Amino acid sequence: MGEKLRASYDAIVIGGGPGGSTAAATIASQGRSVLLLEKTAFPRFHIGESLLPYVAGLLDRMGLLEKFSENGYVPKRGAEFTDTAGDFWQVDFTTQGPGRHHQTFQVERAHFDNALLEHAREAGADVLIPATVDEVVFEDGRAVGVRYRYKGKPYEIRSTYVVDASGRSGKISHAFGLRRSVDQLRMVAAYRHYTGLDEDVNPGRLGDIQIGNHSEGWVWAIPIRDDTISIGTVMRKETFRQGDREEIFEDHRNRIPRIVERLKGTEALTEVSVETDYCYLSNQVTGPGWFMVGDAGCFVDPIFSSGVFLAMVTGRTAGRKVLEAIENPSLEDAARDAYESFYKTGYDTYFRLIHAFYEFDFDLGKYHDQLPETIERRDMALMLSGDFWSRGNALAEHLRKESRWEVFEPFEPSYGCPVYPELEAASRAEAGS
């Protein structure tokens, strides 16, 4: 094969995105053997350029924040929500309060993902690219390895555990028919990049994401380099089908005057691209010998930029649970149960926030205005930063009480912040929960 691979591994990770790379690095850093199989040559393009502040906290815990801070990424200190009239309101991440990271990054995903993949390699994982996984191998109902193709030749390799971080291709969820769409949230995104960006004409704050809402959807504006900005328009499928993708994209983009103003002097760098298959979930995200990570199990509308964070934090947690089960096989069932509760709690909280955004006409400000006075602006800032597992966040608790926004079958929630556990515990104690 040209690569010196083992006959078998402690873990095989399918997919080299943020979730897969984080899982692989977590396992390999403890001296366990890991094979990461990625189908696309890196660096590769990937949509989803805006990161949550909790990603900075997670990178800090992983010992990577300083390294990533030196990569020249555009700093992100907050988010602007604006409408067709040019009215807006700002979420400033300093509102989270002390002890948390108040700044994160806007990134070019090709570079960011490649850096995480290199971290997995440096941690000791064997990485094979491009390697296409055809199927996970099961024996007596347990995942025992994968069949894959590399340089045109088929191979089979065994492992104690398989971590499925294959994203939307969802190797295990499709194999078992576990995935179902969340029809209320099914949308289409049309997007392109612009060059020639001059942030001196930005009516908002340098580096921040803008999210514009209108009657048929929402628009994002994310600076990914000093001179380049990503613009995306998100709408329901029936709206997208009504015309030419370029015309619809330009029509929706031009409905948000503060984004139009930010684009003065720019020119299109790419063609209009389209992403579909929005919003799905799997009610089962782990089984004998396997764990799903990130988009392999669930995908939620990217309006609040949670995708990379959810992928990385579930990848890190899955990696830790694999290590626990390898160390003591009798704990596998408990490790899997704990992981499923953790995974669903985070995604459930985020799904509910998206439901609120949709139900209130893609207008987070309208939703915020009807919230009880006991929910502070800090709760919203924390939620938009990644605070999905907290019992001390009044907004999260409010969202969890809305039965109409349930998406998973009943499950036992798991609380306790994976990024700031000490701060979350103190907040929970203060809230008496």
C-alpha positions as CSV (number, residue, x, y, z in Angstrom):
1,M,0.0,0.0,0.0
2,G,2.9,2.3,0.4
3,E,1.8,3.3,4.0
4,K,2.9,1.3,7.0
5,L,-0.4,0.5,8.6
6,R,-1.1,-1.8,11.5
7,A,-3.0,-5.1,11.1
8,S,-5.6,-3.7,13.4
9,Y,-6.3,-0.5,15.5
10,D,-7.8,0.5,18.8
11,A,-10.0,2.9,16.8
12,I,-10.8,3.7,13.2
13,V,-12.2,7.3,12.6
14,I,-14.2,7.8,9.4
15,G,-13.7,11.4,8.3
16,G,-11.1,14.1,8.9
17,G,-13.2,17.1,9.6
18,P,-13.1,18.9,12.9
19,G,-15.1,16.2,14.7
20,G,-13.1,13.3,13.3
21,S,-9.7,15.0,13.8
22,T,-10.6,15.9,17.4
23,A,-11.7,12.4,18.2
24,A,-8.6,10.9,16.6
25,A,-6.3,13.3,18.4
26,T,-8.0,12.6,21.7
27,I,-7.6,8.9,21.4
28,A,-4.1,8.9,19.9
29,S,-2.7,11.3,22.5
30,Q,-3.2,8.6,25.1
31,G,-1.0,6.2,23.3
32,R,-3.8,4.2,21.6
33,S,-3.6,3.3,17.9
34,V,-5.9,5.3,15.6
35,L,-6.4,5.2,11.9
36,L,-8.2,8.2,10.3
37,L,-9.6,7.7,6.9
38,E,-10.6,10.8,4.9
39,K,-12.0,10.6,1.4
40,T,-11.1,14.1,0.2
41,A,-7.6,15.5,-0.4
42,F,-6.7,18.2,2.1
43,P,-6.8,21.2,2.1
44,R,-10.4,21.1,1.0
45,F,-13.2,23.7,0.7
46,H,-15.9,23.5,3.4
47,I,-18.7,25.9,4.1
48,G,-19.2,27.1,7.7
49,E,-16.6,29.7,8.4
50,S,-17.8,31.3,11.6
51,L,-16.8,29.8,15.0
52,L,-18.4,30.1,18.4
53,P,-16.5,31.6,21.4
54,Y,-16.8,28.2,23.1
55,V,-14.5,26.8,20.2
56,A,-11.8,29.2,21.6
57,G,-12.4,27.7,25.0
58,L,-12.2,24.2,23.7
59,L,-9.0,24.9,21.8
60,D,-7.6,26.3,25.0
61,R,-8.4,23.1,26.8
62,M,-6.8,21.1,24.0
63,G,-3.6,23.2,24.3
64,L,-4.1,24.6,20.8
65,L,-5.5,28.1,21.2
66,E,-2.2,29.9,21.0
67,K,-1.2,28.0,17.9
68,F,-4.6,28.8,16.2
69,S,-4.4,32.4,17.3
70,E,-1.3,32.8,15.3
71,N,-2.9,31.7,12.0
72,G,-4.1,35.1,11.1
73,Y,-7.8,34.4,11.3
74,V,-10.3,37.2,11.4
75,P,-11.2,38.0,15.1
76,K,-14.9,37.7,16.0
77,R,-16.2,39.5,19.1
78,G,-19.9,39.4,18.5
79,A,-22.8,39.1,16.1
80,E,-25.1,41.6,14.5
81,F,-28.8,40.8,13.8
82,T,-30.3,43.1,11.2
83,D,-33.5,43.4,9.1
84,T,-34.8,44.8,5.8
85,A,-35.3,48.3,7.4
86,G,-31.6,48.5,8.5
87,D,-32.5,48.2,12.1
88,F,-30.1,46.0,14.1
89,W,-29.2,44.8,17.5
90,Q,-25.8,43.5,18.7
91,V,-24.7,40.5,20.8
92,D,-21.4,41.3,22.4
93,F,-19.6,38.2,23.6
94,T,-18.2,40.1,26.6
95,T,-21.7,39.9,27.9
96,Q,-21.0,36.2,28.8
97,G,-19.3,37.5,31.9
98,P,-15.8,36.8,33.3
99,G,-13.8,33.6,33.0
100,R,-14.9,32.8,29.4
101,H,-13.3,33.6,26.1
102,H,-14.9,36.7,24.6
103,Q,-13.3,36.4,21.2
104,T,-13.3,33.7,18.6
105,F,-12.4,33.5,14.9
106,Q,-13.9,33.7,11.4
107,V,-11.9,31.1,9.5
108,E,-11.2,29.7,6.1
109,R,-12.3,26.2,6.7
110,A,-9.8,24.6,4.3
111,H,-7.0,26.0,6.5
112,F,-8.7,25.4,9.8
113,D,-9.7,21.8,9.1
114,N,-6.2,21.0,7.8
115,A,-4.6,22.4,10.9
116,L,-6.8,20.1,13.1
117,L,-6.0,17.2,10.9
118,E,-2.3,17.8,11.3
119,H,-2.8,18.0,15.1
120,A,-4.3,14.5,14.9
121,R,-1.3,13.3,13.0
122,E,1.1,14.9,15.4
123,A,-0.8,13.2,18.3
124,G,0.0,9.9,16.8
125,A,-2.9,9.0,14.5
126,D,-2.2,7.3,11.2
127,V,-3.9,9.3,8.5
128,L,-4.9,8.0,5.1
129,I,-6.0,10.4,2.3
130,P,-7.9,10.0,0.0
131,A,-9.5,6.8,1.4
132,T,-13.2,6.2,0.7
133,V,-15.0,4.0,3.3
134,D,-17.5,1.8,1.6
135,E,-19.0,0.3,4.7
136,V,-18.5,-0.5,8.4
137,V,-18.0,-4.2,9.1
138,F,-20.2,-5.7,11.7
139,E,-20.0,-9.2,13.3
140,D,-22.8,-10.4,15.6
141,G,-24.1,-6.8,15.7
142,R,-20.8,-5.2,16.7
143,A,-18.7,-2.9,14.6
144,V,-15.3,-4.5,14.1
145,G,-13.7,-2.5,11.3
146,V,-14.3,-1.0,7.9
147,R,-13.9,-1.7,4.2
148,Y,-12.4,1.1,2.2
149,R,-10.8,1.9,-1.1
150,Y,-7.4,3.6,-1.4
151,K,-5.7,4.4,-4.7
152,G,-8.3,2.3,-6.5
153,K,-7.8,-0.9,-4.4
154,P,-10.2,-2.3,-1.8
155,Y,-9.0,-3.1,1.7
156,E,-10.5,-4.3,5.0
157,I,-9.1,-3.4,8.3
158,R,-10.2,-4.2,11.9
159,S,-10.5,-2.1,15.0
160,T,-11.9,-2.3,18.5
161,Y,-14.0,0.8,17.9
162,V,-15.3,2.8,14.9
163,V,-15.9,6.5,15.2
164,D,-18.2,7.7,12.5
165,A,-17.4,11.3,11.7
166,S,-18.3,11.0,8.1
167,G,-20.6,14.1,8.1
168,R,-23.7,14.1,6.0
169,S,-22.7,10.9,4.2
170,G,-23.5,9.2,7.6
171,K,-22.0,5.8,7.0
172,I,-23.7,4.1,10.0
173,S,-26.9,6.1,10.1
174,H,-27.6,5.2,6.4
175,A,-26.6,1.6,6.9
176,F,-29.2,1.2,9.7
177,G,-31.7,3.7,8.4
178,L,-31.4,5.8,11.5
179,R,-31.6,9.3,10.0
180,R,-34.8,11.3,9.7
181,S,-35.3,14.8,8.5
182,V,-36.7,17.6,10.6
183,D,-39.2,18.8,8.0
184,Q,-40.1,22.1,9.8
185,L,-36.5,23.2,9.5
186,R,-35.6,22.0,5.9
187,M,-33.9,24.8,4.1
188,V,-31.6,25.5,1.1
189,A,-28.5,27.7,1.3
190,A,-27.1,29.5,-1.8
191,Y,-23.8,31.2,-1.1
192,R,-20.6,32.7,-2.7
193,H,-17.4,34.5,-1.7
194,Y,-16.6,38.1,-2.5
195,T,-13.1,39.7,-2.8
196,G,-12.0,43.3,-2.4
197,L,-13.6,43.6,1.0
198,D,-13.0,47.0,2.7
199,E,-14.1,46.9,6.4
200,D,-13.9,50.7,6.5
201,V,-17.3,50.7,4.8
202,N,-18.8,48.1,7.2
203,P,-21.6,49.9,9.2
204,G,-21.1,47.4,12.0
205,R,-18.2,46.2,14.0
206,L,-15.0,44.9,12.4
207,G,-14.9,41.2,12.0
208,D,-18.3,40.4,13.4
209,I,-20.8,38.1,11.6
210,Q,-24.0,39.8,10.3
211,I,-27.2,37.9,10.2
212,G,-30.1,39.5,8.3
213,N,-33.7,38.4,8.4
214,H,-36.5,38.9,5.9
215,S,-39.9,37.4,5.3
216,E,-38.6,34.4,3.3
217,G,-35.4,33.5,5.1
218,W,-32.1,34.9,6.4
219,V,-28.7,36.0,5.1
220,W,-25.2,35.7,6.5
221,A,-22.1,37.8,6.0
222,I,-18.9,36.4,7.4
223,P,-15.4,37.9,6.7
224,I,-13.0,35.0,6.3
225,R,-9.9,37.0,5.4
226,D,-9.0,40.6,5.5
227,D,-10.2,41.0,1.9
228,T,-12.7,38.2,1.5
229,I,-16.2,37.8,2.8
230,S,-18.7,34.8,2.6
231,I,-22.3,35.7,1.8
232,G,-25.1,33.1,2.1
233,T,-28.8,33.2,1.6
234,V,-31.0,30.6,3.3
235,M,-34.6,29.9,2.4
236,R,-37.2,27.2,2.2
237,K,-37.0,24.7,-0.6
238,E,-40.2,25.9,-2.3
239,T,-38.8,29.5,-2.4
240,F,-35.5,28.3,-3.9
241,R,-37.4,26.4,-6.7
242,Q,-39.2,29.6,-7.8
243,G,-36.3,30.9,-10.0
244,D,-32.7,30.9,-11.1
245,R,-30.2,30.4,-8.2
246,E,-28.2,33.5,-9.1
247,E,-31.3,35.7,-9.2
248,I,-32.7,34.4,-6.0
249,F,-29.4,34.7,-4.3
250,E,-29.0,38.4,-5.4
251,D,-32.6,39.2,-4.5
252,H,-32.3,37.9,-1.0
253,R,-28.9,39.4,-0.4
254,N,-30.0,42.8,-1.5
255,R,-32.9,42.8,1.0
256,I,-30.5,43.4,3.9
257,P,-29.2,47.0,3.5
258,R,-26.4,46.8,6.2
259,I,-25.0,43.7,4.4
260,V,-25.3,45.5,1.0
261,E,-23.4,48.4,2.5
262,R,-20.6,46.1,3.8
263,L,-20.2,44.7,0.2
264,K,-19.4,48.1,-1.4
265,G,-16.4,47.8,-3.7
266,T,-16.4,44.0,-3.7
267,E,-16.7,41.6,-6.6
268,A,-17.7,38.0,-6.8
269,L,-14.9,35.5,-6.3
270,T,-16.8,32.3,-6.7
271,E,-20.0,31.1,-8.5
272,V,-23.1,30.7,-6.4
273,S,-23.1,27.2,-4.7
274,V,-26.0,25.4,-3.1
275,E,-26.3,23.3,0.0
276,T,-29.4,21.2,0.7
277,D,-30.4,18.4,3.0
278,Y,-30.7,20.7,6.0
279,C,-31.7,19.6,9.5
280,Y,-31.8,15.9,10.2
281,L,-31.2,13.7,13.3
282,S,-30.6,10.2,14.4
283,N,-32.3,9.0,17.6
284,Q,-29.5,6.5,18.1
285,V,-25.9,7.8,17.9
286,T,-23.9,5.0,19.4
287,G,-24.0,1.2,19.4
288,P,-21.8,-1.8,20.1
289,G,-18.3,-0.8,19.0
290,W,-19.3,2.5,17.4
291,F,-19.9,6.2,18.1
292,M,-21.3,8.9,15.8
293,V,-19.8,12.4,15.9
294,G,-21.1,15.7,14.8
295,D,-23.0,15.8,11.4
296,A,-22.8,12.0,11.1
297,G,-25.7,11.9,13.6
298,C,-27.4,15.3,13.4
299,F,-27.3,18.5,11.3
300,V,-28.9,21.7,12.5
301,D,-29.4,24.9,10.6
302,P,-26.1,26.8,10.7
303,I,-27.7,30.2,11.5
304,F,-25.8,30.5,14.8
305,S,-22.6,28.9,13.6
306,S,-22.7,25.9,16.0
307,G,-21.5,23.1,13.5
308,V,-17.8,23.2,14.2
309,F,-18.2,23.4,17.9
310,L,-20.7,20.6,18.1
311,A,-18.5,18.4,15.9
312,M,-15.4,19.1,18.0
313,V,-17.0,18.7,21.4
314,T,-18.8,15.5,20.5
315,G,-15.5,14.3,18.8
316,R,-13.6,15.0,22.0
317,T,-16.2,13.4,24.2
318,A,-16.5,10.3,21.9
319,G,-12.8,9.9,22.0
320,R,-12.8,10.0,25.8
321,K,-15.5,7.4,26.0
322,V,-13.6,5.1,23.6
323,L,-10.6,5.4,25.9
324,E,-12.7,4.5,28.9
325,A,-14.2,1.5,27.2
326,I,-10.8,0.3,25.9
327,E,-9.3,0.7,29.4
328,N,-12.2,-1.3,31.0
329,P,-14.4,-3.2,28.5
330,S,-17.0,-3.8,31.2
331,L,-17.7,-0.1,31.1
332,E,-18.6,0.1,27.5
333,D,-22.4,0.2,28.0
334,A,-22.1,2.9,30.6
335,A,-19.7,4.9,28.3
336,R,-22.1,4.6,25.4
337,D,-25.1,5.6,27.5
338,A,-23.3,8.7,28.9
339,Y,-22.2,9.7,25.4
340,E,-25.7,9.4,23.9
341,S,-27.1,11.6,26.7
342,F,-24.3,14.1,26.2
343,Y,-24.7,14.2,22.5
344,K,-28.5,14.6,22.5
345,T,-28.6,17.2,25.3
346,G,-26.3,19.5,23.3
347,Y,-28.1,19.0,20.0
348,D,-31.6,19.2,21.6
349,T,-30.9,22.6,23.2
350,Y,-29.6,23.9,19.9
351,F,-32.5,22.5,17.9
352,R,-34.9,24.3,20.2
353,L,-33.1,27.6,19.6
354,I,-33.4,27.2,15.9
355,H,-37.1,26.3,16.2
356,A,-37.6,29.6,18.1
357,F,-35.7,31.5,15.4
358,Y,-38.0,30.0,12.7
359,E,-41.2,30.3,14.6
360,F,-40.5,34.1,15.1
361,D,-40.1,34.8,11.4
362,F,-36.3,34.4,11.3
363,D,-36.0,37.2,13.8
364,L,-34.1,36.5,17.0
365,G,-34.8,40.0,18.2
366,K,-38.6,39.4,18.0
367,Y,-38.1,36.2,20.0
368,H,-35.9,37.9,22.5
369,D,-38.5,40.7,23.1
370,Q,-41.2,38.2,24.2
371,L,-39.0,36.3,26.7
372,P,-39.6,36.5,30.4
373,E,-37.8,39.3,32.2
374,T,-35.9,36.7,34.3
375,I,-34.0,35.8,31.1
376,E,-31.1,38.2,30.9
377,R,-29.2,39.4,27.8
378,R,-26.2,37.4,29.3
379,D,-28.2,34.2,28.9
380,M,-28.6,34.9,25.2
381,A,-25.0,35.8,24.8
382,L,-24.0,32.5,26.5
383,M,-26.4,30.5,24.4
384,L,-25.0,32.1,21.2
385,S,-21.5,31.3,22.4
386,G,-22.1,27.6,22.8
387,D,-23.6,27.2,26.3
388,F,-25.8,24.2,25.4
389,W,-25.3,21.9,28.4
390,S,-25.9,24.4,31.2
391,R,-28.6,24.2,34.0
392,G,-27.7,27.7,35.1
393,N,-28.7,29.3,31.8
394,A,-32.3,30.6,32.1
395,L,-32.8,30.7,28.3
396,A,-31.7,27.1,27.9
397,E,-34.1,26.0,30.6
398,H,-36.9,28.1,29.0
399,L,-36.3,26.4,25.6
400,R,-36.3,22.9,27.2
401,K,-39.8,23.5,28.5
402,E,-41.3,24.0,25.1
403,S,-42.8,20.5,24.2
404,R,-43.6,21.6,20.7
405,W,-39.9,21.9,19.9
406,E,-39.0,18.4,20.9
407,V,-37.1,16.5,18.2
408,F,-35.6,13.4,19.9
409,E,-37.5,10.5,21.4
410,P,-37.4,10.9,25.2
411,F,-33.9,10.6,26.7
412,E,-32.1,11.2,29.9
413,P,-30.3,14.6,29.6
414,S,-26.7,15.2,30.7
415,Y,-25.8,18.6,32.1
416,G,-22.4,20.1,32.8
417,C,-20.5,22.3,30.4
418,P,-17.7,20.5,28.6
419,V,-15.7,23.7,28.1
420,Y,-16.2,25.6,31.4
421,P,-17.3,22.9,33.8
422,E,-16.3,24.9,37.0
423,L,-18.1,28.0,35.9
424,E,-21.2,26.1,34.9
425,A,-21.3,24.3,38.2
426,A,-21.0,27.6,40.0
427,S,-23.8,29.0,37.8
428,R,-26.0,26.0,38.5
429,A,-25.5,26.3,42.2
430,E,-26.4,30.0,42.1
431,A,-29.6,29.2,40.1
432,G,-30.4,26.5,42.6
433,S,-30.7,23.7,40.0
